[in-house]
C-alpha cells in the first residue's frame, strides 16, 4: 500500500511538473514593405524560469535565456525570426521552472582570456575570464587575449581593444559560421587554406568600425583619463552575444565633472551589424560625443546622407605592415538616429603614424544627448565574404535599406 501510494504521488508530481508551464504570446508586425532577416526579439522573463521553448506557426525556433545582471537568474529571453513585407507573426513562448536551457547551434560567440605569458609552453594556455577590471593607468592590451574581448555572429567578428582606444577591429568571414573560438582572431595558414576568415581592417587610433568617444572639435577624445576600465562578457549563446565596456571617472576635457560610461555591444545571429547602447552615470549635455568609421586610405569612397548615416568602401592593408598583413576591400557603415546626430566631420592624425605608414583618419559622426543615454548601430562587409556585396553601389544601397529598417522597427506586443 505504501509503495502504491508512493507511485501515485510520483505520477502526480510528474504531471504537476509538466503542467507547471507559463505561456507568453508575442505579436510581431512589420510596418514597412521590405523583407527582414533575423529580426531580434527580446522578452522579459521572471527569475524562476529554467528552460524555454519558442514556436512560430508550430515550428520551434532557437531561443536563448540570459542573466543580464549576473544575479544567477534568467531575466531575458531572445530569438530572431525572418519576416516578409508587412507581415504579422505570432510567437508562443513556453517557460518552465525546471530543466535546463535547450541546446541549439551556436550562431554567436563572445569571450576573452588572460594571456599565458609562459614562453616555454608548447601551446599557450590562455585562461578564459568573464570580466576584468583594471586601473585607468594600466594598459591591458598585451594581457587580455586576443588584445581585448571578442564578439562574433555567423556573419562578422569583432574585437574591442583593451586599452584607452577601445577601437573596434573587424574579422571577416568567408563562410557564414562562428570560428573565432578556433582562430582567436589569428588564423593559421592551415585554417586560411581551409576557408577560415581573418582580420581585414587597420583601425589605428580611430573608431575602427564604430566606437564611441568624446569630441574636441577636431579629434576624438578617447579614454586616457579614467579611474578604472572594466571589460565584461555579459552573455553569449545561439542567438546573441553582449559585451559591455565600463569606464569609470571619465574626464573628457579639463574642468569636466567626472562621469561613468558603459557602452554595451549586442550582436545577433544572422547580423552583420552591431547594436550599441550607451549609458552614463548622469546627464551629459555638457559632453560633445562622436562615433565614426576608419577612412580606408587606398581608393576610399564615402557615402553620407548628412542625417546620421555614414558609409565607406575602399581597399587597404589590414595592418600597418604589408609584408605581414593581407590587403582587403572593406565596406563600413554607422547610423546615429536623429535625436543624437549633430553633424558630419573628418579627422586625420598623420603625426601618430609617420609616413610612409598608414595615417590614422576617420569619417566622424558628431553626436550628443541631453539625457544619460544614447543608441546607434554600425555594420561591416568585406571582399572575403562569399555572401557579400559586389561593389560600393551595392553596399551603399544596403546601408540605405538598413537605416530604413532601423528607423521603422518591427512592432512587438507581449501578452501574458
VEXDRENSE-517876 format. One record per residue (C-alpha): residue number from 1; y, x, z. Coordinates in Angstrom, 1 decimal. Last residue first. Layout:
# VEXDRENSE-517876
(site NUM,(Y,X,Z));
...
***
This chain:
# VEXDRENSE-517876
(site 416,(37.0,0.9,-20.8));
(site 415,(39.4,0.7,-23.7));
(site 414,(40.9,3.8,-25.4));
(site 413,(43.3,3.5,-28.3));
(site 412,(43.9,6.4,-30.7));
(site 411,(46.3,6.3,-33.6));
(site 410,(45.7,9.1,-36.1));
(site 409,(48.8,11.4,-36.2));
(site 408,(51.6,11.0,-38.7));
(site 407,(53.7,14.1,-38.3));
(site 406,(50.6,16.2,-38.1));
(site 405,(49.2,14.7,-41.3));
(site 404,(52.4,15.1,-43.2));
(site 403,(52.7,18.7,-42.0));
(site 402,(49.2,19.5,-43.3));
(site 401,(49.9,17.8,-46.6));
(site 400,(52.9,20.1,-47.0));
(site 399,(50.9,23.1,-46.0));
(site 398,(48.1,22.2,-48.4));
(site 397,(50.6,22.3,-51.3));
(site 396,(51.8,25.7,-50.1));
(site 395,(48.3,27.0,-50.2));
(site 394,(47.5,25.5,-53.7));
(site 393,(50.8,26.9,-55.0));
(site 392,(50.1,30.3,-53.5));
(site 391,(46.8,30.8,-55.3));
(site 390,(43.1,29.8,-55.4));
(site 389,(42.7,28.4,-51.9));
(site 388,(39.8,28.6,-49.5));
(site 387,(36.1,27.7,-49.3));
(site 386,(34.6,31.0,-50.3));
(site 385,(37.1,32.6,-47.9));
(site 384,(37.8,36.3,-48.3));
(site 383,(41.1,35.6,-50.2));
(site 382,(42.7,34.5,-46.9));
(site 381,(43.8,31.3,-45.1));
(site 380,(45.8,30.5,-41.9));
(site 379,(47.5,27.8,-39.9));
(site 378,(50.0,27.4,-37.1));
(site 377,(50.9,24.5,-34.8));
(site 376,(53.8,23.4,-32.5));
(site 375,(54.4,21.9,-29.1));
(site 374,(57.2,22.2,-26.5));
(site 373,(57.5,21.9,-22.7));
(site 372,(59.9,22.0,-19.7));
(site 371,(62.6,19.9,-21.2));
(site 370,(65.7,20.5,-23.4));
(site 369,(63.6,22.5,-25.9));
(site 368,(64.0,25.4,-28.2));
(site 367,(63.3,26.7,-31.7));
(site 366,(64.2,29.5,-34.2));
(site 365,(61.5,29.6,-36.8));
(site 364,(61.2,33.2,-38.0));
(site 363,(59.7,34.8,-41.1));
(site 362,(58.6,38.3,-39.9));
(site 361,(59.1,42.0,-40.3));
(site 360,(57.5,45.0,-38.8));
(site 359,(57.6,47.8,-41.4));
(site 358,(54.4,49.1,-43.0));
(site 357,(54.1,52.9,-42.9));
(site 356,(56.1,55.1,-45.2));
(site 355,(58.4,54.9,-43.4));
(site 354,(58.9,54.7,-39.6));
(site 353,(57.2,51.8,-37.7));
(site 352,(59.5,50.6,-34.9));
(site 351,(62.6,51.7,-36.7));
(site 350,(61.9,49.3,-39.6));
(site 349,(62.3,46.2,-37.4));
(site 348,(62.9,43.5,-39.9));
(site 347,(63.9,40.0,-38.9));
(site 346,(64.1,36.6,-40.5));
(site 345,(65.6,33.2,-39.7));
(site 344,(65.1,29.5,-40.1));
(site 343,(66.8,26.9,-37.9));
(site 342,(66.6,24.7,-34.8));
(site 341,(63.1,23.1,-34.5));
(site 340,(62.1,21.6,-31.2));
(site 339,(62.5,17.9,-31.5));
(site 338,(61.9,18.2,-35.3));
(site 337,(58.3,19.4,-35.0));
(site 336,(57.5,23.2,-35.5));
(site 335,(55.0,23.9,-38.2));
(site 334,(53.7,27.4,-39.0));
(site 333,(51.9,28.7,-42.0));
(site 332,(50.1,31.8,-43.2));
(site 331,(48.4,32.8,-46.5));
(site 330,(46.6,36.1,-46.9));
(site 329,(45.7,38.4,-49.8));
(site 328,(43.6,41.2,-48.5));
(site 327,(43.6,45.0,-48.5));
(site 326,(41.0,46.9,-46.5));
(site 325,(41.6,49.1,-43.5));
(site 324,(40.7,52.7,-42.8));
(site 323,(42.2,54.7,-45.6));
(site 322,(45.0,52.1,-46.0));
(site 321,(46.3,53.0,-42.5));
(site 320,(48.8,50.5,-40.9));
(site 319,(46.3,47.7,-40.7));
(site 318,(45.0,44.7,-42.8));
(site 317,(46.6,46.2,-45.9));
(site 316,(48.8,43.8,-47.8));
(site 315,(48.8,40.9,-50.3));
(site 314,(51.0,37.9,-50.0));
(site 313,(51.5,34.2,-49.3));
(site 312,(54.0,32.7,-46.8));
(site 311,(54.7,29.5,-45.0));
(site 310,(57.3,27.7,-43.0));
(site 309,(57.5,24.0,-42.0));
(site 308,(60.2,23.1,-39.3));
(site 307,(62.8,21.3,-41.4));
(site 306,(64.1,24.1,-43.7));
(site 305,(61.4,23.0,-46.2));
(site 304,(60.2,26.6,-46.3));
(site 303,(57.9,28.6,-48.6));
(site 302,(57.9,32.4,-48.8));
(site 301,(56.4,34.9,-51.2));
(site 300,(55.1,38.3,-50.1));
(site 299,(54.4,40.6,-53.0));
(site 298,(53.5,43.5,-50.8));
(site 297,(55.1,43.1,-47.3));
(site 296,(53.3,40.2,-45.6));
(site 295,(56.2,38.8,-43.5));
(site 294,(54.5,38.0,-40.2));
(site 293,(54.6,34.4,-39.1));
(site 292,(57.0,32.7,-36.8));
(site 291,(57.9,31.4,-33.3));
(site 290,(61.2,31.4,-31.5));
(site 289,(63.0,30.5,-28.3));
(site 288,(66.6,30.4,-27.0));
(site 287,(66.5,30.0,-23.2));
(site 286,(69.2,27.9,-21.4));
(site 285,(67.5,24.5,-22.3));
(site 284,(64.5,25.8,-20.4));
(site 283,(63.6,23.0,-18.0));
(site 282,(61.4,24.5,-15.2));
(site 281,(57.9,26.0,-14.7));
(site 280,(57.4,26.1,-18.5));
(site 279,(54.6,24.6,-20.5));
(site 278,(53.7,25.4,-24.1));
(site 277,(51.1,23.6,-26.2));
(site 276,(49.9,25.3,-29.4));
(site 275,(47.4,23.6,-31.8));
(site 274,(45.6,26.0,-34.1));
(site 273,(44.9,25.5,-37.8));
(site 272,(41.9,26.5,-39.9));
(site 271,(40.0,23.5,-38.5));
(site 270,(36.4,22.3,-38.9));
(site 269,(35.7,22.7,-35.2));
(site 268,(38.9,22.6,-33.1));
(site 267,(41.2,25.4,-32.0));
(site 266,(43.4,25.0,-28.9));
(site 265,(46.0,27.6,-27.8));
(site 264,(47.8,27.1,-24.5));
(site 263,(51.0,29.0,-23.7));
(site 262,(51.9,29.0,-20.0));
(site 261,(55.5,30.1,-19.2));
(site 260,(56.8,31.0,-15.7));
(site 259,(60.6,31.2,-15.5));
(site 258,(63.1,33.7,-13.9));
(site 257,(66.7,32.6,-14.0));
(site 256,(68.4,34.5,-16.8));
(site 255,(71.1,37.1,-15.9));
(site 254,(69.8,39.6,-18.4));
(site 253,(67.6,38.1,-21.1));
(site 252,(64.0,36.9,-21.5));
(site 251,(63.2,37.3,-17.8));
(site 250,(59.6,36.0,-17.3));
(site 249,(58.6,35.5,-13.7));
(site 248,(55.0,34.6,-14.5));
(site 247,(53.5,35.0,-18.0));
(site 246,(50.5,32.7,-18.5));
(site 245,(48.2,32.8,-21.5));
(site 244,(45.7,29.9,-22.0));
(site 243,(42.7,29.8,-24.4));
(site 242,(41.0,26.6,-25.4));
(site 241,(37.9,26.3,-27.6));
(site 240,(36.8,23.1,-29.3));
(site 239,(33.9,21.0,-30.6));
(site 238,(30.7,23.0,-30.1));
(site 237,(31.8,24.9,-27.0));
(site 236,(34.6,26.8,-25.3));
(site 235,(36.8,26.2,-22.2));
(site 234,(39.7,27.6,-20.3));
(site 233,(39.3,31.2,-21.5));
(site 232,(42.1,32.7,-19.4));
(site 231,(44.6,35.5,-19.8));
(site 230,(47.1,36.1,-17.0));
(site 229,(50.2,38.2,-17.1));
(site 228,(52.2,39.1,-14.0));
(site 227,(55.8,39.7,-12.9));
(site 226,(57.3,39.6,-16.4));
(site 225,(59.9,41.6,-18.3));
(site 224,(58.1,43.1,-21.3));
(site 223,(57.1,39.6,-22.6));
(site 222,(58.6,39.4,-26.0));
(site 221,(62.1,38.8,-27.2));
(site 220,(62.1,38.3,-31.0));
(site 219,(65.0,39.7,-32.9));
(site 218,(68.4,38.9,-34.4));
(site 217,(69.8,36.0,-32.3));
(site 216,(68.3,37.1,-29.1));
(site 215,(65.1,35.0,-29.4));
(site 214,(62.4,34.3,-26.9));
(site 213,(58.7,34.4,-27.9));
(site 212,(55.9,32.1,-29.1));
(site 211,(53.0,33.5,-31.2));
(site 210,(52.4,32.2,-34.7));
(site 209,(50.1,34.1,-37.1));
(site 208,(51.3,37.6,-36.2));
(site 207,(54.4,37.0,-34.1));
(site 206,(55.7,40.5,-34.8));
(site 205,(55.3,44.0,-33.4));
(site 204,(52.6,45.0,-35.8));
(site 203,(50.6,42.0,-37.1));
(site 202,(48.5,43.5,-39.9));
(site 201,(46.1,40.8,-41.1));
(site 200,(42.5,40.6,-42.5));
(site 199,(40.2,41.5,-39.6));
(site 198,(36.7,40.9,-41.0));
(site 197,(34.2,38.3,-42.2));
(site 196,(30.4,38.5,-42.4));
(site 195,(28.6,38.3,-45.7));
(site 194,(25.5,40.5,-45.1));
(site 193,(27.3,43.6,-46.6));
(site 192,(30.1,43.1,-44.0));
(site 191,(27.4,43.0,-41.3));
(site 190,(25.8,46.2,-42.5));
(site 189,(29.1,48.0,-42.7));
(site 188,(29.7,46.9,-39.1));
(site 187,(32.0,44.0,-38.2));
(site 186,(34.9,44.7,-35.7));
(site 185,(36.3,41.4,-34.5));
(site 184,(33.6,41.3,-31.8));
(site 183,(31.1,41.2,-34.6));
(site 182,(28.4,39.0,-33.0));
(site 181,(30.4,36.7,-30.8));
(site 180,(33.0,36.9,-33.6));
(site 179,(30.5,35.0,-35.9));
(site 178,(31.2,31.3,-36.0));
(site 177,(30.4,29.7,-39.3));
(site 176,(32.0,28.6,-42.5));
(site 175,(31.4,31.5,-44.8));
(site 174,(33.6,34.4,-45.9));
(site 173,(35.7,34.2,-42.7));
(site 172,(39.0,35.9,-41.9));
(site 171,(39.9,37.3,-38.5));
(site 170,(43.7,36.9,-37.8));
(site 169,(45.8,38.5,-35.1));
(site 168,(48.1,36.6,-32.8));
(site 167,(50.7,38.7,-31.0));
(site 166,(50.7,38.8,-27.2));
(site 165,(53.4,41.4,-27.6));
(site 164,(53.7,42.4,-23.9));
(site 163,(50.0,43.4,-23.9));
(site 162,(46.6,41.8,-24.3));
(site 161,(46.8,41.0,-28.0));
(site 160,(45.7,37.4,-28.8));
(site 159,(42.7,37.3,-31.0));
(site 158,(42.0,34.9,-33.9));
(site 157,(39.1,33.5,-36.0));
(site 156,(39.0,31.1,-38.9));
(site 155,(36.9,28.4,-40.5));
(site 154,(33.9,27.8,-38.1));
(site 153,(36.4,27.9,-35.3));
(site 152,(37.3,31.0,-33.3));
(site 151,(39.0,32.3,-30.2));
(site 150,(39.4,35.8,-29.0));
(site 149,(40.9,37.2,-25.7));
(site 148,(42.6,40.6,-25.9));
(site 147,(42.2,44.1,-27.2));
(site 146,(38.5,43.4,-28.1));
(site 145,(37.7,43.8,-25.2));
(site 144,(40.4,43.9,-22.5));
(site 143,(41.0,47.5,-21.3));
(site 142,(42.9,49.1,-24.1));
(site 141,(45.4,46.2,-24.4));
(site 140,(45.7,45.8,-20.7));
(site 139,(49.1,47.5,-20.4));
(site 138,(50.2,47.1,-16.8));
(site 137,(53.8,46.7,-15.8));
(site 136,(53.5,42.9,-15.8));
(site 135,(50.9,43.2,-13.2));
(site 134,(47.4,42.0,-14.2));
(site 133,(45.5,38.7,-14.1));
(site 132,(42.1,38.2,-15.8));
(site 131,(40.1,35.1,-16.6));
(site 130,(36.7,34.1,-17.9));
(site 129,(35.2,37.6,-17.9));
(site 128,(32.4,39.2,-20.0));
(site 127,(31.5,42.7,-19.0));
(site 126,(31.3,45.2,-22.0));
(site 125,(28.0,47.0,-22.0));
(site 124,(28.7,49.8,-24.6));
(site 123,(25.7,50.8,-26.6));
(site 122,(24.4,54.4,-26.4));
(site 121,(26.3,54.9,-23.2));
(site 120,(27.9,58.3,-22.9));
(site 119,(31.4,57.1,-23.4));
(site 118,(31.2,54.8,-20.3));
(site 117,(34.5,53.0,-20.5));
(site 116,(32.9,49.5,-20.9));
(site 115,(35.8,47.2,-21.8));
(site 114,(36.4,44.2,-19.6));
(site 113,(35.5,41.1,-21.7));
(site 112,(36.9,38.3,-23.7));
(site 111,(35.7,34.9,-25.0));
(site 110,(36.1,31.9,-27.2));
(site 109,(33.8,30.2,-29.8));
(site 108,(33.9,27.1,-32.0));
(site 107,(31.4,25.3,-34.2));
(site 106,(28.5,25.8,-31.8));
(site 105,(25.6,23.6,-32.9));
(site 104,(25.0,20.9,-30.3));
(site 103,(23.5,20.8,-26.8));
(site 102,(23.8,17.7,-24.7));
(site 101,(25.7,18.1,-21.4));
(site 100,(23.2,18.0,-18.5));
(site 99,(21.6,15.1,-16.6));
(site 98,(23.0,12.5,-14.2));
(site 97,(26.3,10.5,-13.9));
(site 96,(26.1,9.4,-17.5));
(site 95,(28.9,8.5,-19.9));
(site 94,(28.4,6.7,-23.2));
(site 93,(31.4,7.0,-25.6));
(site 92,(31.4,4.5,-28.5));
(site 91,(33.6,5.3,-31.4));
(site 90,(35.3,2.7,-33.6));
(site 89,(36.9,3.6,-36.9));
(site 88,(39.8,2.3,-39.0));
(site 87,(40.5,3.8,-42.4));
(site 86,(44.0,4.1,-44.0));
(site 85,(42.6,6.8,-46.3));
(site 84,(39.2,8.0,-45.1));
(site 83,(38.5,9.6,-41.7));
(site 82,(36.4,12.5,-40.7));
(site 81,(35.4,12.9,-37.0));
(site 80,(36.0,15.3,-34.1));
(site 79,(34.9,15.2,-30.5));
(site 78,(36.3,15.8,-27.1));
(site 77,(35.6,14.8,-23.5));
(site 76,(37.9,15.6,-20.6));
(site 75,(37.8,15.7,-16.8));
(site 74,(34.5,17.4,-16.1));
(site 73,(34.2,18.7,-12.5));
(site 72,(33.9,22.3,-11.1));
(site 71,(37.6,22.5,-10.2));
(site 70,(38.5,24.7,-13.2));
(site 69,(41.4,22.5,-14.3));
(site 68,(40.1,21.8,-17.8));
(site 67,(36.5,21.1,-17.0));
(site 66,(35.3,20.1,-20.4));
(site 65,(32.6,17.8,-21.9));
(site 64,(32.0,18.4,-25.6));
(site 63,(30.9,16.0,-28.3));
(site 62,(28.7,16.2,-31.4));
(site 61,(28.4,12.9,-33.4));
(site 60,(25.6,10.4,-32.9));
(site 59,(25.3,7.7,-35.6));
(site 58,(25.4,4.0,-34.8));
(site 57,(28.6,3.4,-36.7));
(site 56,(30.2,6.2,-34.6));
(site 55,(28.3,7.4,-31.6));
(site 54,(29.3,9.7,-28.7));
(site 53,(26.8,10.7,-26.0));
(site 52,(27.7,12.1,-22.6));
(site 51,(26.5,14.1,-19.6));
(site 50,(27.5,14.9,-16.0));
(site 49,(30.3,12.4,-15.3));
(site 48,(31.2,12.1,-11.6));
(site 47,(34.7,13.7,-12.2));
(site 46,(36.1,10.9,-14.3));
(site 45,(36.7,11.1,-18.0));
(site 44,(39.8,11.5,-20.2));
(site 43,(39.1,11.2,-24.0));
(site 42,(40.2,13.7,-26.6));
(site 41,(39.9,13.0,-30.3));
(site 40,(40.4,15.7,-33.0));
(site 39,(40.3,14.6,-36.6));
(site 38,(37.7,16.8,-38.4));
(site 37,(38.8,16.1,-42.0));
(site 36,(41.4,13.6,-42.9));
(site 35,(41.8,11.6,-46.1));
(site 34,(45.3,10.5,-47.1));
(site 33,(46.9,7.1,-47.4));
(site 32,(48.5,7.1,-44.0));
(site 31,(48.1,5.3,-40.6));
(site 30,(44.5,6.5,-39.8));
(site 29,(43.3,4.2,-37.1));
(site 28,(40.9,5.1,-34.3));
(site 27,(39.5,2.8,-31.6));
(site 26,(37.7,4.4,-28.7));
(site 25,(35.3,2.3,-26.7));
(site 24,(34.2,3.7,-23.3));
(site 23,(30.8,3.0,-21.9));
(site 22,(29.6,3.7,-18.4));
(site 21,(26.0,4.4,-17.6));
(site 20,(24.0,4.0,-14.4));
(site 19,(21.4,1.9,-16.4));
(site 18,(19.1,4.9,-16.8));
(site 17,(19.4,5.9,-13.2));
(site 16,(18.8,2.3,-11.9));
(site 15,(15.7,2.0,-14.1));
(site 14,(14.4,5.3,-12.9));
(site 13,(15.2,4.3,-9.3));
(site 12,(13.3,1.1,-9.7));
(site 11,(10.3,2.9,-11.0));
(site 10,(10.4,5.3,-8.0));
(site 9,(10.6,2.4,-5.6));
(site 8,(7.7,0.6,-7.2));
(site 7,(5.6,3.8,-7.1));
(site 6,(6.5,4.4,-3.5));
(site 5,(5.5,0.8,-2.6));
(site 4,(2.2,1.3,-4.4));
(site 3,(1.6,4.5,-2.4));
(site 2,(2.4,2.8,0.9));
(site 1,(0.0,0.0,0.0));
***
